[in-house]
């Protein structure tokens, strides 16, 4: 993903799993002020990864675009 912005995802709804259309991203827990350190996660060859801070399970879904997630609105457009 060199040269591209790394998307940030937040789990404001407390979902156990979030389906995403990318394999490299930052998890921030929930949106500020309830966020945890924004941690870079890379699934590599796998199709899922667990955030070590908030235990959200992220699952890659190739049907989703890079700016989509399920539940919707998990992508943070103005991550700091």
BAFITOR-559607 format. One record per residue: residue number from 1; x, y, z of N, C-alpha, C in turn. Coordinates in steps of 0.2 Angstrom, whole numbers, plus 2048, in hexadecimal, padded with zeros to 3 digits. Example, Ala and Ser with C-alpha at 12.3 -4.5 7.8 and 13.67 -1.06 7.14 Angstrom:
<sites>
<site num="1" n_u="842" n_v="7E4" n_w="827" ca_u="83E" ca_v="7EA" ca_w="827" c_u="842" c_v="7F0" c_w="827"/>
<site num="2" n_u="840" n_v="7F5" n_w="823" ca_u="844" ca_v="7FB" ca_w="824" c_u="840" c_v="800" c_w="827"/>
</sites>
This chain:
<sites>
<site num="1" n_u="804" n_v="7FA" n_w="800" ca_u="800" ca_v="800" ca_w="800" c_u="804" c_v="806" c_w="800"/>
<site num="2" n_u="80A" n_v="806" n_w="7FE" ca_u="80F" ca_v="80B" ca_w="7FE" c_u="80C" c_v="811" c_w="7FA"/>
<site num="3" n_u="80C" n_v="817" n_w="7FC" ca_u="80A" ca_v="81D" ca_w="7F8" c_u="803" c_v="81E" c_w="7FA"/>
<site num="4" n_u="7FF" n_v="81A" n_w="7FD" ca_u="7F8" ca_v="81B" ca_w="7FE" c_u="7F7" c_v="81C" c_w="805"/>
<site num="5" n_u="7F2" n_v="820" n_w="807" ca_u="7F0" ca_v="821" ca_w="80E" c_u="7ED" c_v="81B" c_w="811"/>
<site num="6" n_u="7EF" n_v="81A" n_w="817" ca_u="7ED" ca_v="814" ca_w="81B" c_u="7E6" c_v="816" c_w="81E"/>
<site num="7" n_u="7E1" n_v="812" n_w="81C" ca_u="7DB" ca_v="813" ca_w="81F" c_u="7DB" c_v="812" c_w="827"/>
<site num="8" n_u="7D7" n_v="815" n_w="82A" ca_u="7D5" ca_v="814" ca_w="832" c_u="7CE" c_v="812" c_w="833"/>
<site num="9" n_u="7CE" n_v="80D" n_w="837" ca_u="7C7" ca_v="80A" ca_w="838" c_u="7C6" c_v="80B" c_w="840"/>
<site num="10" n_u="7C0" n_v="80C" n_w="842" ca_u="7BE" ca_v="80D" ca_w="849" c_u="7B8" c_v="808" c_w="84A"/>
<site num="11" n_u="7B8" n_v="806" n_w="850" ca_u="7B2" ca_v="801" ca_w="852" c_u="7AE" c_v="805" c_w="857"/>
<site num="12" n_u="7AA" n_v="80A" n_w="855" ca_u="7A6" ca_v="80D" ca_w="85A" c_u="7A0" c_v="809" c_w="85D"/>
<site num="13" n_u="79E" n_v="805" n_w="859" ca_u="798" ca_v="801" ca_w="85A" c_u="79A" c_v="7FB" c_w="85F"/>
<site num="14" n_u="7A0" n_v="7F9" n_w="860" ca_u="7A2" ca_v="7F4" ca_w="864" c_u="7A1" c_v="7ED" c_w="860"/>
<site num="15" n_u="7A1" n_v="7ED" n_w="85A" ca_u="7A0" ca_v="7E6" ca_w="856" c_u="7A6" c_v="7E1" c_w="858"/>
<site num="16" n_u="7A4" n_v="7DB" n_w="858" ca_u="7AA" ca_v="7D6" ca_w="859" c_u="7AE" c_v="7D6" c_w="853"/>
<site num="17" n_u="7AB" n_v="7D7" n_w="84D" ca_u="7AF" ca_v="7D6" ca_w="846" c_u="7AD" c_v="7DC" c_w="842"/>
<site num="18" n_u="7B2" n_v="7DE" n_w="83E" ca_u="7B0" ca_v="7E3" ca_w="839" c_u="7B3" c_v="7E0" c_w="832"/>
<site num="19" n_u="7AF" n_v="7E0" n_w="82D" ca_u="7B1" ca_v="7DE" ca_w="826" c_u="7B4" c_v="7E4" c_w="823"/>
<site num="20" n_u="7BA" n_v="7E4" n_w="820" ca_u="7BD" ca_v="7E9" ca_w="81C" c_u="7BF" c_v="7E7" c_w="815"/>
<site num="21" n_u="7C0" n_v="7EC" n_w="811" ca_u="7C2" ca_v="7EB" ca_w="80A" c_u="7CA" c_v="7EC" c_w="809"/>
<site num="22" n_u="7CE" n_v="7EC" n_w="80E" ca_u="7D5" ca_v="7ED" ca_w="80E" c_u="7D8" c_v="7E8" c_w="813"/>
<site num="23" n_u="7DF" n_v="7E7" n_w="811" ca_u="7E2" ca_v="7E2" ca_w="816" c_u="7E7" c_v="7E6" c_w="81A"/>
<site num="24" n_u="7E8" n_v="7EC" n_w="819" ca_u="7ED" ca_v="7F1" ca_w="81D" c_u="7E9" c_v="7F7" c_w="81F"/>
<site num="25" n_u="7E9" n_v="7F8" n_w="825" ca_u="7E6" ca_v="7FE" ca_w="828" c_u="7E8" c_v="7FF" c_w="82F"/>
<site num="26" n_u="7E5" n_v="805" n_w="832" ca_u="7E6" ca_v="806" ca_w="839" c_u="7E0" c_v="805" c_w="83D"/>
<site num="27" n_u="7E0" n_v="802" n_w="842" ca_u="7DB" ca_v="801" ca_w="847" c_u="7DC" c_v="807" c_w="84C"/>
<site num="28" n_u="7D6" n_v="80A" n_w="84E" ca_u="7D7" ca_v="80F" ca_w="853" c_u="7D2" c_v="80E" c_w="859"/>
<site num="29" n_u="7CF" n_v="808" n_w="859" ca_u="7CA" ca_v="806" ca_w="85E" c_u="7C4" c_v="80A" c_w="85D"/>
<site num="30" n_u="7C2" n_v="80F" n_w="861" ca_u="7BC" ca_v="813" ca_w="85F" c_u="7BF" c_v="81A" c_w="85D"/>
<site num="31" n_u="7BA" n_v="81E" n_w="85B" ca_u="7BC" ca_v="825" ca_w="85A" c_u="7BE" c_v="829" c_w="860"/>
<site num="32" n_u="7C2" n_v="82E" n_w="85F" ca_u="7C5" ca_v="832" ca_w="865" c_u="7BE" c_v="835" c_w="869"/>
<site num="33" n_u="7BE" n_v="835" n_w="86F" ca_u="7C4" ca_v="835" ca_w="874" c_u="7C5" c_v="82D" c_w="876"/>
<site num="34" n_u="7C1" n_v="829" n_w="873" ca_u="7C2" ca_v="822" ca_w="876" c_u="7C6" c_v="81D" c_w="872"/>
<site num="35" n_u="7CB" n_v="820" n_w="86E" ca_u="7CF" ca_v="81C" ca_w="86A" c_u="7D5" c_v="819" c_w="86E"/>
<site num="36" n_u="7D8" n_v="814" n_w="86B" ca_u="7DE" ca_v="812" ca_w="86D" c_u="7E4" c_v="814" c_w="869"/>
<site num="37" n_u="7EA" n_v="812" n_w="86A" ca_u="7EF" ca_v="814" ca_w="865" c_u="7ED" c_v="811" c_w="85E"/>
<site num="38" n_u="7EE" n_v="815" n_w="859" ca_u="7EC" ca_v="813" ca_w="852" c_u="7F2" c_v="80E" c_w="850"/>
<site num="39" n_u="7F0" n_v="808" n_w="84F" ca_u="7F5" ca_v="803" ca_w="84E" c_u="7F4" c_v="800" c_w="847"/>
<site num="40" n_u="7F9" n_v="800" n_w="844" ca_u="7FA" ca_v="7FD" ca_w="83D" c_u="7F9" c_v="7F6" c_w="83D"/>
<site num="41" n_u="7F4" n_v="7F3" n_w="839" ca_u="7F3" ca_v="7EC" ca_w="838" c_u="7F4" c_v="7EA" c_w="831"/>
<site num="42" n_u="7F7" n_v="7E4" n_w="830" ca_u="7F8" ca_v="7E2" ca_w="829" c_u="7F6" c_v="7DA" c_w="829"/>
<site num="43" n_u="7F1" n_v="7D8" n_w="825" ca_u="7EF" ca_v="7D1" ca_w="825" c_u="7F4" c_v="7CD" c_w="821"/>
<site num="44" n_u="7F8" n_v="7D0" n_w="81D" ca_u="7FC" ca_v="7CC" ca_w="819" c_u="7F9" c_v="7C7" c_w="815"/>
<site num="45" n_u="7FA" n_v="7C0" n_w="815" ca_u="7F7" ca_v="7BB" ca_w="811" c_u="7F0" c_v="7B9" c_w="815"/>
<site num="46" n_u="7EF" n_v="7BB" n_w="81B" ca_u="7E9" ca_v="7B9" ca_w="81E" c_u="7E3" c_v="7BD" c_w="81C"/>
<site num="47" n_u="7DD" n_v="7BB" n_w="81E" ca_u="7D7" ca_v="7BF" ca_w="81D" c_u="7D4" c_v="7C2" c_w="823"/>
<site num="48" n_u="7D8" n_v="7C2" n_w="829" ca_u="7D5" ca_v="7C5" ca_w="82F" c_u="7DB" c_v="7C6" c_w="833"/>
<site num="49" n_u="7D9" n_v="7CB" n_w="838" ca_u="7DE" ca_v="7CD" ca_w="83D" c_u="7DB" c_v="7D0" c_w="843"/>
<site num="50" n_u="7DE" n_v="7CF" n_w="849" ca_u="7DB" ca_v="7D1" ca_w="84F" c_u="7DF" c_v="7D7" c_w="852"/>
<site num="51" n_u="7DB" n_v="7DC" n_w="853" ca_u="7DF" ca_v="7E2" ca_w="856" c_u="7E1" c_v="7E0" c_w="85D"/>
<site num="52" n_u="7E7" n_v="7E1" n_w="85F" ca_u="7EA" ca_v="7DF" ca_w="866" c_u="7E7" c_v="7E4" c_w="86B"/>
<site num="53" n_u="7E5" n_v="7EA" n_w="869" ca_u="7E3" ca_v="7EE" ca_w="86E" c_u="7DB" c_v="7ED" c_w="870"/>
<site num="54" n_u="7D7" n_v="7ED" n_w="86B" ca_u="7D0" ca_v="7ED" ca_w="86C" c_u="7CC" c_v="7E6" c_w="86B"/>
<site num="55" n_u="7D0" n_v="7E2" n_w="868" ca_u="7CE" ca_v="7DB" ca_w="866" c_u="7C9" c_v="7DB" c_w="861"/>
<site num="56" n_u="7C8" n_v="7E0" n_w="85D" ca_u="7C4" ca_v="7E0" ca_w="857" c_u="7C7" c_v="7DB" c_w="852"/>
<site num="57" n_u="7C3" n_v="7D7" n_w="84F" ca_u="7C5" ca_v="7D2" ca_w="84A" c_u="7C3" c_v="7D6" c_w="843"/>
<site num="58" n_u="7C8" n_v="7D7" n_w="83F" ca_u="7C7" ca_v="7DA" ca_w="839" c_u="7C8" c_v="7D4" c_w="834"/>
<site num="59" n_u="7C3" n_v="7D4" n_w="82F" ca_u="7C3" ca_v="7CF" ca_w="82A" c_u="7C2" c_v="7D2" c_w="823"/>
<site num="60" n_u="7C7" n_v="7D0" n_w="81F" ca_u="7C7" ca_v="7D2" ca_w="818" c_u="7C2" c_v="7CF" c_w="814"/>
<site num="61" n_u="7BE" n_v="7D4" n_w="811" ca_u="7B8" ca_v="7D2" ca_w="80C" c_u="7BA" c_v="7D5" c_w="805"/>
<site num="62" n_u="7BC" n_v="7D1" n_w="801" ca_u="7BE" ca_v="7D3" ca_w="7FA" c_u="7B8" c_v="7D7" c_w="7F6"/>
<site num="63" n_u="7B2" n_v="7D6" n_w="7F9" ca_u="7AC" ca_v="7D9" ca_w="7F5" c_u="7AB" c_v="7E0" c_w="7F7"/>
<site num="64" n_u="7AF" n_v="7E2" n_w="7FD" ca_u="7AF" ca_v="7E9" ca_w="7FF" c_u="7B4" c_v="7ED" c_w="7FC"/>
<site num="65" n_u="7B3" n_v="7F3" n_w="7FA" ca_u="7B8" ca_v="7F8" ca_w="7F8" c_u="7BC" c_v="7FA" c_w="7FE"/>
<site num="66" n_u="7C2" n_v="7FE" n_w="7FC" ca_u="7C6" ca_v="800" ca_w="801" c_u="7C3" c_v="805" c_w="806"/>
<site num="67" n_u="7BE" n_v="808" n_w="804" ca_u="7BB" ca_v="80D" ca_w="808" c_u="7B4" c_v="80B" c_w="80B"/>
<site num="68" n_u="7B3" n_v="804" n_w="80B" ca_u="7AD" ca_v="801" ca_w="80E" c_u="7AF" c_v="7FD" c_w="814"/>
<site num="69" n_u="7AA" n_v="7FC" n_w="818" ca_u="7AA" ca_v="7F7" ca_w="81E" c_u="7A3" c_v="7F5" c_w="820"/>
<site num="70" n_u="7A3" n_v="7EF" n_w="824" ca_u="79D" ca_v="7ED" ca_w="826" c_u="79F" c_v="7EB" c_w="82E"/>
<site num="71" n_u="79C" n_v="7EE" n_w="833" ca_u="797" ca_v="7F3" ca_w="832" c_u="799" c_v="7FA" c_w="82F"/>
<site num="72" n_u="794" n_v="7FD" n_w="82B" ca_u="796" ca_v="803" ca_w="828" c_u="798" c_v="809" c_w="82D"/>
<site num="73" n_u="79C" n_v="80E" n_w="82A" ca_u="79E" ca_v="813" ca_w="82E" c_u="7A4" c_v="812" c_w="832"/>
<site num="74" n_u="7A7" n_v="80C" n_w="831" ca_u="7AD" ca_v="80A" ca_w="836" c_u="7B3" c_v="80E" c_w="833"/>
<site num="75" n_u="7B3" n_v="810" n_w="82C" ca_u="7B9" ca_v="813" ca_w="82A" c_u="7B9" c_v="81A" c_w="82C"/>
<site num="76" n_u="7BE" n_v="81D" n_w="82F" ca_u="7BF" ca_v="823" ca_w="831" c_u="7C2" c_v="828" c_w="82C"/>
<site num="77" n_u="7BF" n_v="82D" n_w="829" ca_u="7C1" ca_v="831" ca_w="824" c_u="7C6" c_v="836" c_w="826"/>
<site num="78" n_u="7C6" n_v="838" n_w="82C" ca_u="7CA" ca_v="83E" ca_w="82E" c_u="7CF" c_v="83C" c_w="834"/>
<site num="79" n_u="7D1" n_v="836" n_w="834" ca_u="7D6" ca_v="833" ca_w="839" c_u="7DC" c_v="838" c_w="83A"/>
<site num="80" n_u="7DD" n_v="839" n_w="840" ca_u="7E3" ca_v="83D" ca_w="842" c_u="7E9" c_v="839" c_w="843"/>
</sites>
